[in-house]
């Protein structure tokens, strides 16, 4: 443990010792108290005073912390555990999407796709032929039938003269109608922007589909959310988090407007989760590593609220970098070591052979990445890096290995988000370099985006190792979890179920029965540690939260069933009965007291 860590631990012990001199505010007893401590121990009772944990142990010991004014909650053998720490999400985007026309992540036929959007147009009474209709939560990989081409023509058939943008739930693709293409000034000679792709037909005309940075050609034309809309989005996001049991989160790609909204809520005492923010580092528009990091530090000075307190507050101590896009079809913007496969035969007699490319050049060159990481290390900012393909993973690990050789690079806590495919030779490097993979467990199931949109294009050897959650764990990596909401619906318990089983929902259909590949699922204890203490580690909060130990903040949740004793498939049905942040109840369902 570092000197700073020892001092923090000593401070917590002194605080706990002082708190133990007086009765607790609340005592939970007669429960299954899963601590996520070093031994994953299970206790019966827990006591809270002044927003911190002052006792964890058996029921008999809890009596010493019970006074006349202590609230005693009989858990009736229900499970109490640390609050969830979501190490990678986009809460403002998730909340704001509740304000737009939504396709609800569903697999749709072209006719259903058109009908849903037409209904939104028909119900939208606001005037303006030039006003964009924004459609969200489009499950692009789930379009039926498999392989159907999605183009502007699908949207041009609708009864409207308005521009339309349909945003993929993955966040890496958007579809425009012809009016949208016109307003975005996308013509035959419009060059692909750095880190993006304008999809074109065989005549060179834009089809309407924009990948990654090319989306900005249209997104920059949308009016920004108003102050009121930003505030509404933040409130909606926090409400969804409370119900899920999330007590800490990382906004993995933020902006000043988002942080302003959360600041307003914090000042009003309405911030109900500990908020961490990662500011984007993007060199595509003329910034240098030095100027980009300087801008991040400027935002940090404006919005970071200092050391962690009992009441939820805001910290701005991370940078978001993108190394590539996504590996699934039709994007193929994930950076791969070997080419994506292409069907050189027919649909009846496919012949999958190496195709013409292995994804785009990484969004940071090797030199730019190394320089940026060193600038961040000097500023004491931890990098949170999007890597989806195995080449993006390798190049980033190479840069971190170089960083670790510097004095400032030794204290950095890098996180690599997604890691959907990792070359086996790189598994052990995560532990060796102390790099945390932040994974979205819900992706490790049979689904349109992992079967039809991935299997054939990877080939059997690579497909066998997609979503390598247990493979990385078994190689010694510290696995953390991030939902990536709103790429998927915010459902942490379904994600944990998938992490353990690698199976889809029971109603997913026979095409998606069974497990995703032959890989094992995660042990249940490892899955819970990923969404508690390990995710807290990536935020430098492991001394404050992530486990139920004396001296730590009272961030905890009560469940309606026991994560460890129910059938694995039933994990998806877990409901949170109570969410507590800093000793304050922020969510409660009926039946807990």
PECORRA-V959940 format. One line per field, one symbol per residue. psi: psi as a letter, one per 30 degrees, with the letter a starting at -180 (. if undefined). A space follows every 50 residues. Layout:
psi->???
This chain:
psi->kleeeeeeeeeeeeeeeeefflllekkklhljjjfhafghlkaelkkkkg glkfkkbleeffefgjaegkkkjjfhglkklllkjjgjlieeeeeffffl kkghgkkkleeeeeeeeeeeeefjfkljfgkkkkklhjiefgkklkgkkj lfeeffflilglkkkjkkffgglkklleeeeeefhjafgkkklkglkjkl afggkkffkkkbffffeeeffkklkleeeeeeeeeeeeeeeeffgkfklj jgjaleeeeeeeeeeefgggjglkkkkkkkjjgfhflleeeeeeeeeeee eefkgalklekkakkjglkkkkfackfllgehgkjlellklkjfbleeik jjlkaflhllkkfkleeeeeeeeeeeeeghkkkjkjkelfeeeeeeeeee eeeffleffffkikkjkdhfkkkeffeffeeeghkkkjkjeffhlkleff degeeefeleeeefgliheeeeefggkjklkkfgkgelljieeeeeeeee fhlalfgflffglaljagkllkkeeeeeeegceeeeefghgffeafljlk flkijllklfljefflkeffefgkkkekkkjhfkkfkklkge.
